[in-house]
Amino acid sequence: MNKENDKLNKFKTEEKLKSKKSDFFNSYLEKANNIDDKIALIKFKYKDDNQQLLNSIKNLLKKD
């Protein structure tokens, strides 16, 4: 039971960190003035997941 609680607490901590990183990233994305800066931020965030990178860029271009 103690191992399960430790795993759960570790998972909760990791998810909180991911949430904070995501909020931080989104605030920079909103403050970026030109499309090149926004694309660079998205490339940095999704450097390991090409499909997510493409989807994010498509959504960004639809907004602008």
N, C-alpha and C positions, 0 to 999 in steps of 0.2 A: 504494500500500500504506500509506503514511504517513497519508493522508486517512482511510482506513478505520479505522486504529488510533485516530486522533483522535476519529472519530465513535463508535467503540465505547467509548472511555474516557469521553467526554461522556455517553453513554447510561448507563453504569454509575454515574457520579456522580449523575445525575438520579434513578436508581432508588434509590440509597442514601438520598438526601434524602427521597424519597417514603416510603420505609420508616420512616425516623425520625419523619417527621410523622405517619404512621399510628400508630406506637407511642405517640407523645405524645398524640394524640387519644384513642386507646383507653384510656389511663391516666386521662384526665380523665373519660371516659364511665363508667368503673367507679367512680370516686370520687364522681360526682354522686349526690346523695341523692334528689332528687325527679324525677318524670317530666318536668316542665316544663324543667328544666335539661338533661336528656338530649335532649329534642326540639330545644331551641335549639342544642345542639352539632351534632346531626345536620343541622339546617337550614343551619348555617354551613358544614359540610364539603361538603354536596352542593347548594350554592346554584345551580349551573349545570346539574345533571342531575336533573330532576324525577322520572324513573322510579326512579333509584337512591335518591332521597330517600324516596319512597313505600315502596319495598321495605324500607329500613332502619327506617322507623317501624313498619311491619307486624311486622318481626322483633322489634323492641324491645317492642312490645305483647304479642307471644306469650310472651316471656320473663317479663314481669311478670304 
